[in-house]
Amino acid sequence: MATGAIAELQRNCPNWSSIVDAIVKLERKTFPKHESLAKSFDEELKKNNSGLLYVVLDGEVAGYVMYSWPSSLCASITKLAGRYCPKHVRQNSQER
């Protein structure tokens, strides 16, 4: 059984750089160069009105969602990506 957790990336997190590096790697694999924020990912996260949630499965970053809140009443998802993990996908079973 896979163990996973959803966490919010905080600026004062002790492993900030390793998490951001893993997310940038996922970003490069997922999006074409003209859509990728890989070069400016750190600058995007430094903005006061943005945040990031990420998923860790078995010690590896498996996905993330970047969001911003332009006003106090709403937020919008600016980037969403996930990695396909075949070992974590439930197998279709005929034995029911």
Phi, psi and omega in degrees: 000135181282142175249131183218165179209146173255132182221156174261133180282119179256146181299326182270013179295133182295332180251036180307309186294323180290324178291314179297321177298318179294323179290320178296321177298316177296321178299316181293324180286330188273316189250149173293162185304321183287346178253351186281141174260016186304321182286330185243022185298314181296321179294322178297321181286341179283345180295143183292333184257027179231159179206173183213131171250141179223157181247132176245122175243121180050043176084002181240144176290121184253346179181169179203162171224126176258136183223162174220154177235099181292336177220172181286351183261344183212159175226157178225147178277124181260335180206139180216128180209151177212156180256139176285122181241092184299332180287346180257358178275132179294136179279138177287123185245135176274349183268089180237000000 
